Structure formats: structure tokens, C-alpha cells
Amino acid sequence: MPDTIRVLLADDHRIVREGLKQVLADAAEIEVCAEAISGSEALAVVRAHGGPPALHVVLLDIAMPDGDGLDVLQQLRKDWPRLPVLMLSTYPERQYAVRCIKLGAAGYLNKGADPDDMIAAVRKVASGGRYVTPATAEALASAVGSASAGVGHEALSHREHQVFRLLTTGHNVSEIGARLQLAPNTVSTYRARILEKTGTKNDVELALYAERHARGG
């Protein structure tokens, strides 16, 4: 682990960034050396630093404007495979942690995590390890069976999962198409696959499905 852990903090909410900086400031060896408020800016900042060893950890929000956090994660893993990315979210572990880990994240943290856990996570991934909470470990174990059976939200492809997330937060097909730069017909095709894999019949049932799984049901 480096003597000083240099962190890029990427989150579009200033109050969140300030809170995280305050938490990380309690660890003398952790330095937030750069910030970004969008996905494209996060990539640009990493590019400007040349990746590691100028940067040691990226703390990346999932719900980022101008670039979905999971898309940014994939790009970071492609361009700088040795730079660990710790995903941040308000979503529960059961819903997103598994997908983040599968896409190459070094760990997943809820923004409401205990400050000591936040610091421990940054230290762990900076030293080359992975940070997995008990809830994430349980979700990973559960996902193995669901994915192998080809059912449930864990069986969704990355693009299907993006559409799933937007559908369950109230976006319609046209809005999703504009946001993901997809034709409405393509979004409708993804929607049909999502309904089939989750065993739901419409957007209302899908929203209830998402809520139930978020609670761990």
C-alpha cells in the first residue's frame, strides 16, 4: 500500500463529496487529490493524471450524469486495469453490488456506510485487495444460482440492467431511449426481455419486484 493513498472522488452531489472528504480526512494517509461531478469528467481526470501511480483509488458514484457509473467503471477497467474502483451508491447491496463486482469493481459501498468501514474499504482496495461486506457476500452467493438458472435481475445483461433501473425509477421508453441513446423499439425489446427474466407482466409489477428485492425479499 502506498504511503499516501491518492483518491479521485467522483459524485455529482457537492454535499456528498464534502461529507466523504470529511470522513476520509480522519485517515492521515488518505488524500482526496481530485474530484469529478460527471462520468465524462471522471474519465478525463484519470486521463489527465495518467492513471496509477498518480492515482491509487477511484471512488465512483453509480448514478452519474453524462455517463452511467457502470459504463464509466467498464471504461476505467479497460484503460487502467490496475486502478481500483470502489463503487458508491445509495442502492442496497442486493440490488447493485453483484453487478459492480462482476464488472470489475474492487468493492461496493453504500453512502450511508460507517466512516470506519469507508476508510477500511479505501485502504483495502489501495493495497490490491477487494472490499466485500457481509451483505455483498450474501448477494454474490445468491446471484450464482439465479444467473445459472437464467432468471431474475442477476441474469440481466448490462444494457438490460440499465433499462431495468430506469424503468423501475419511473422513466418511460422514450425517456430511456434518449438517455441511453437507443431507439424506442430497441428499448421496448429490452423491456420485454426484462419482464420475461423477472417473471413480471408490466411496469407496475416490475417496480414492485425491484422494491421487494431491494428489501431483500
Phi, psi and chi 1 to 4 in degrees:
 res  aa     phi    psi   chi1   chi2   chi3   chi4
   1 MET       -  135.9 -172.3  167.8   65.3      -
   2 PRO   -65.6  156.6   22.8  -32.9      -      -
   3 ASP   -62.3  -39.7  -67.0  -24.5      -      -
   4 THR  -120.6  123.2  -61.1      -      -      -
   5 ILE   -90.9  110.5  -57.7  170.8      -      -
   6 ARG   -91.7  121.4  -66.6  168.5   57.3   81.1
   7 VAL  -116.6  137.0  174.6      -      -      -
   8 LEU   -99.4  125.6  161.9   61.0      -      -
   9 LEU  -107.1  112.0 -179.8   54.0      -      -
  10 ALA  -114.9  106.3      -      -      -      -
  11 ASP  -157.0  138.7 -168.0  -67.0      -      -
  12 ASP   -83.0   -6.4   59.5  -43.6      -      -
  13 HIS  -101.6  117.3  -65.6   99.6      -      -
  14 ARG   -59.9  -40.4 -178.4  178.2  177.1 -175.9
  15 ILE   -63.8  -33.8 -168.9  167.3      -      -
  16 VAL   -68.6  -45.0  172.8      -      -      -
  17 ARG   -61.3  -43.5  -64.1 -162.8  -51.3  -83.1
  18 GLU   -63.8  -40.0  -66.9  -58.7  -38.4      -
  19 GLY   -64.9  -42.7      -      -      -      -
  20 LEU   -66.9  -39.0  -70.1  171.8      -      -
  21 LYS   -62.0  -39.3  -77.3 -165.4  -67.8 -176.1
  22 GLN   -64.8  -40.9 -169.0  169.2    2.7      -
  23 VAL   -62.7  -49.8  167.0      -      -      -
  24 LEU   -69.1  -23.4  -63.2  176.3      -      -
  25 ALA   -64.9  -18.9      -      -      -      -
  26 ASP   -71.1  -15.5  -73.3  -19.9      -      -
  27 ALA  -102.1  113.5      -      -      -      -
  28 ALA   -60.2  -29.2      -      -      -      -
  29 GLU   -89.8   -2.1   79.8  -81.7   20.5      -
  30 ILE  -102.3  127.6  -61.4  175.9      -      -
  31 GLU  -126.0  119.9  174.2 -166.0   -8.9      -
  32 VAL   -79.8  101.4  176.5      -      -      -
  33 CYS   -95.8  -11.0   65.8      -      -      -
  34 ALA  -156.4  154.0      -      -      -      -
  35 GLU  -133.5  156.0  -62.2  177.8   46.6      -
  36 ALA  -145.2  147.6      -      -      -      -
  37 ILE  -114.6    6.6   61.2  171.9      -      -
  38 SER  -152.9  167.3   69.1      -      -      -
  39 GLY   -63.9  -45.1      -      -      -      -
  40 SER   -65.7  -35.8   58.6      -      -      -
  41 GLU   -68.0  -37.2 -174.1  177.4   -2.8      -
  42 ALA   -59.7  -45.2      -      -      -      -
  43 LEU   -64.0  -40.4  -68.8  170.8      -      -
  44 ALA   -64.9  -39.6      -      -      -      -
  45 VAL   -65.5  -43.9  169.9      -      -      -
  46 VAL   -62.7  -41.2  175.4      -      -      -
  47 ARG   -62.9  -41.8 -164.2  171.9  -65.2  115.2
  48 ALA   -64.6  -33.8      -      -      -      -
  49 HIS   -82.2  -13.8  -79.0   77.7      -      -
  50 GLY    77.9   19.9      -      -      -      -
  51 GLY    68.5 -152.2      -      -      -      -
  52 PRO   -73.2  152.5   24.3  -30.4      -      -
  53 PRO   -89.3    6.6   33.7  -35.4      -      -
  54 ALA   -68.5  -30.1      -      -      -      -
  55 LEU  -121.2  143.5  -71.1  173.4      -      -
  56 HIS  -113.4  -27.9  -58.9  114.4      -      -
  57 VAL  -148.0  140.4  177.3      -      -      -
  58 VAL  -111.1  123.9  174.9      -      -      -
  59 LEU   -97.6  113.5  -77.3  176.1      -      -
  60 LEU  -124.6  123.2  178.1   64.1      -      -
  61 ASP   -72.0  143.0 -174.7   17.1      -      -
  62 ILE   -71.1  -45.9  -74.5 -177.2      -      -
  63 ALA   -90.8   82.1      -      -      -      -
  64 MET  -107.1  138.0  -67.3  -75.5  -77.0      -
  65 PRO   -74.4  156.8   26.2  -32.0      -      -
  66 ASP    57.0   46.1 -171.0   22.5      -      -
  67 GLY   132.0  105.0      -      -      -      -
  68 ASP   -55.9  137.9  179.2  -84.1      -      -
  69 GLY   -57.3  -35.5      -      -      -      -
  70 LEU   -71.6  -33.2  -63.8  178.8      -      -
  71 ASP   -67.0  -40.7  -74.7  -24.1      -      -
  72 VAL   -64.0  -41.3  175.1      -      -      -
  73 LEU   -57.1  -46.7  167.1   63.4      -      -
  74 GLN   -62.2  -39.7  -71.7 -177.1  -64.1      -
  75 GLN   -67.3  -40.9 -167.8   63.5   48.2      -
  76 LEU   -62.7  -42.2  -71.6  171.1      -      -
  77 ARG   -64.9  -34.2  -62.5  -57.0  -61.0  148.6
  78 LYS   -71.3  -46.0  177.5 -176.8  175.1 -176.8
  79 ASP   -84.5  -33.3  -65.5  -16.8      -      -
  80 TRP  -135.3   72.4  -62.9  -81.0      -      -
  81 PRO   -61.4  -19.0   19.6  -31.1      -      -
  82 ARG   -92.7   -0.3  -65.5  175.0   57.7 -160.7
  83 LEU   -94.5  110.2  178.6   61.9      -      -
  84 PRO   -70.0  138.9   21.7  -28.4      -      -
  85 VAL  -118.0  123.6 -179.5      -      -      -
  86 LEU  -106.5  114.2 -168.9   56.6      -      -
  87 MET   -80.6  139.8  -60.5  -58.1  -68.8      -
  88 LEU  -116.7  141.3  -68.6  168.2      -      -
  89 SER  -161.7  159.6  178.5      -      -      -
  90 THR   -93.3   -7.8   55.2      -      -      -
  91 TYR   -76.7  148.2  -57.0  114.4      -      -
  92 PRO   -69.5  156.2   24.2  -32.9      -      -
  93 GLU   -54.7  -40.4  -80.8   90.8  -20.2      -
  94 ARG   -59.5  -27.3  -76.4 -173.0   65.8   90.1
  95 GLN   -88.6  -35.2 -148.1  164.7  -16.8      -
  96 TYR  -130.7  -19.3  -70.4   98.5      -      -
  97 ALA   -59.7  -44.6      -      -      -      -
  98 VAL   -60.9  -45.8  172.4      -      -      -
  99 ARG   -62.5  -40.5 -169.2  158.6  -60.9  -87.0
 100 CYS   -62.1  -46.0  -69.9      -      -      -
 101 ILE   -62.6  -42.7  -61.5  -65.0      -      -
 102 LYS   -62.0  -32.4  -76.2 -178.3  177.6  178.6
 103 LEU   -85.5    2.1  -69.6  175.1      -      -
 104 GLY   108.2    6.0      -      -      -      -
 105 ALA   -65.2  145.9      -      -      -      -
 106 ALA   -81.5  -11.1      -      -      -      -
 107 GLY   177.7  171.5      -      -      -      -
 108 TYR  -138.4  129.1  179.7   96.2      -      -
 109 LEU  -129.6  132.8  -92.8  176.6      -      -
 110 ASN   -76.8  141.4 -168.5  -76.4      -      -
 111 LYS   -63.2  -18.8  -69.1  180.0 -175.9  178.4
 112 GLY   -90.8   12.2      -      -      -      -
 113 ALA   -63.3  153.8      -      -      -      -
 114 ASP   -59.3  138.0 -174.8  -89.6      -      -
 115 PRO   -53.3  -39.2  -28.9   36.0      -      -
 116 ASP   -63.7  -36.3  -71.0  -19.0      -      -
 117 ASP   -67.9  -37.1  -68.2  -21.5      -      -
 118 MET   -61.5  -46.6 -170.8   84.0   63.9      -
 119 ILE   -66.1  -42.3  -69.5  170.4      -      -
 120 ALA   -61.2  -38.5      -      -      -      -
 121 ALA   -64.7  -45.4      -      -      -      -
 122 VAL   -62.1  -44.3  171.5      -      -      -
 123 ARG   -61.4  -43.0  -73.4  171.9  173.5  161.1
 124 LYS   -63.6  -48.7 -176.2   75.0  176.3  -74.4
 125 VAL   -73.4  -29.3  -57.0      -      -      -
 126 ALA   -66.5  -26.7      -      -      -      -
 127 SER   -89.7    4.8   64.4      -      -      -
 128 GLY    98.8    1.5      -      -      -      -
 129 GLY   -92.4 -175.4      -      -      -      -
 130 ARG  -119.8  141.8  -73.6 -159.8  172.7 -168.4
 131 TYR  -105.6  113.0 -176.1   80.0      -      -
 132 VAL  -127.2  117.9  179.7      -      -      -
 133 THR   -76.2  162.5   65.6      -      -      -
 134 PRO   -55.7  -38.4  -28.1   35.7      -      -
 135 ALA   -65.4  -38.7      -      -      -      -
 136 THR   -68.2  -40.9  -63.7      -      -      -
 137 ALA   -60.6  -41.1      -      -      -      -
 138 GLU   -65.3  -41.6 -176.6 -179.5  -17.5      -
 139 ALA   -64.7  -38.7      -      -      -      -
 140 LEU   -62.3  -43.6  -79.0  165.0      -      -
 141 ALA   -64.0  -41.7      -      -      -      -
 142 SER   -67.1  -35.6  174.4      -      -      -
 143 ALA   -68.0  -28.6      -      -      -      -
 144 VAL   -58.4  -47.4  172.2      -      -      -
 145 GLY   -67.3  -42.3      -      -      -      -
 146 SER   -64.4  -45.4  -63.7      -      -      -
 147 ALA   -66.4  -40.6      -      -      -      -
 148 SER   -65.7  -29.2   61.5      -      -      -
 149 ALA   -81.8  -11.0      -      -      -      -
 150 GLY    72.7   24.0      -      -      -      -
 151 VAL  -130.4  163.1  -63.4      -      -      -
 152 GLY    84.0  169.1      -      -      -      -
 153 HIS   -67.8  -20.5   59.5  -80.2      -      -
 154 GLU   -72.5  -16.6  -68.6  -55.5  -22.4      -
 155 ALA   -86.0   -4.5      -      -      -      -
 156 LEU   -72.6  144.1  -59.7  177.1      -      -
 157 SER   -70.5  171.2   69.6      -      -      -
 158 HIS   -59.3  -46.8  174.4   51.6      -      -
 159 ARG   -66.8  -40.5 -175.7   63.0   86.6 -175.6
 160 GLU   -61.2  -37.7  -72.6  168.1   -7.3      -
 161 HIS   -68.4  -35.9 -165.7  -91.5      -      -
 162 GLN   -61.3  -45.0  -73.3 -179.9  -48.9      -
 163 VAL   -65.8  -41.6  174.4      -      -      -
 164 PHE   -55.8  -47.8  166.7   78.5      -      -
 165 ARG   -63.3  -41.2 -167.7  175.0   72.3 -158.5
 166 LEU   -72.0  -38.6  -68.7  168.6      -      -
 167 LEU   -60.8  -42.6  -77.5  170.2      -      -
 168 THR   -79.7   -3.1   56.6      -      -      -
 169 THR  -110.9   17.9   50.7      -      -      -
 170 GLY    93.9    7.8      -      -      -      -
 171 HIS   -85.1  142.5  -65.4   77.8      -      -
 172 ASN   -90.8  175.6   62.0   37.1      -      -
 173 VAL   -58.7  -43.2  167.0      -      -      -
 174 SER   -64.2  -43.8  -63.0      -      -      -
 175 GLU   -62.9  -41.4  -68.8  168.7  -17.7      -
 176 ILE   -65.4  -42.3  -65.7  170.0      -      -
 177 GLY   -59.2  -43.8      -      -      -      -
 178 ALA   -65.1  -40.6      -      -      -      -
 179 ARG   -70.2  -38.8 -174.9  154.9  178.2  172.9
 180 LEU   -98.0    2.5  -61.2 -179.5      -      -
 181 GLN    57.7   49.4  -62.5 -177.2  -35.4      -
 182 LEU  -124.4  151.4  -63.5  171.3      -      -
 183 ALA   -68.7  144.3      -      -      -      -
 184 PRO   -53.4  -37.8  -28.4   36.5      -      -
 185 ASN   -62.1  -37.3  -73.9  -14.4      -      -
 186 THR   -66.4  -42.5  -57.4      -      -      -
 187 VAL   -61.2  -41.5  176.4      -      -      -
 188 SER   -61.9  -37.4  -65.7      -      -      -
 189 THR   -64.3  -44.7  -60.9      -      -      -
 190 TYR   -61.5  -41.4  -78.2  126.9      -      -
 191 ARG   -59.5  -43.7  177.0 -179.5  174.0  -84.5
 192 ALA   -61.9  -41.4      -      -      -      -
 193 ARG   -64.8  -39.7  -69.2  179.2 -168.4  166.1
 194 ILE   -63.9  -45.2  -67.6  163.0      -      -
 195 LEU   -60.8  -40.8  -66.6  177.5      -      -
 196 GLU   -65.0  -46.0 -179.1 -179.5   -2.6      -
 197 LYS   -70.2  -29.4  -71.1 -178.0  179.4 -179.8
 198 THR   -94.1   -4.6   56.0      -      -      -
 199 GLY    68.9   30.1      -      -      -      -
 200 THR  -111.7  161.8   55.5      -      -      -
 201 LYS  -107.3  -21.8  -63.8 -175.1  176.7  111.1
 202 ASN  -156.7  179.7   52.1   48.5      -      -
 203 ASP   -66.2  -31.5  -68.2  -10.4      -      -
 204 VAL   -66.4  -47.2  173.2      -      -      -
 205 GLU   -63.4  -35.6  -74.4 -169.7   12.0      -
 206 LEU   -65.4  -41.0 -169.7   65.0      -      -
 207 ALA   -64.2  -40.4      -      -      -      -
 208 LEU   -66.0  -38.5  -68.9  171.2      -      -
 209 TYR   -59.8  -46.9  170.9   94.8      -      -
 210 ALA   -62.0  -42.7      -      -      -      -
 211 GLU   -64.7  -41.2 -176.6 -179.1   -6.2      -
 212 ARG   -63.7  -43.6 -174.4  168.8   67.5 -109.4
 213 HIS   -73.7  -28.7  -77.2  -89.7      -      -
 214 ALA   -64.8  -33.5      -      -      -      -
 215 ARG   -81.5   -8.7  -68.1 -162.2  -50.7  -97.5
 216 GLY    91.9   15.3      -      -      -      -
 217 GLY   -84.3      -      -      -      -      -
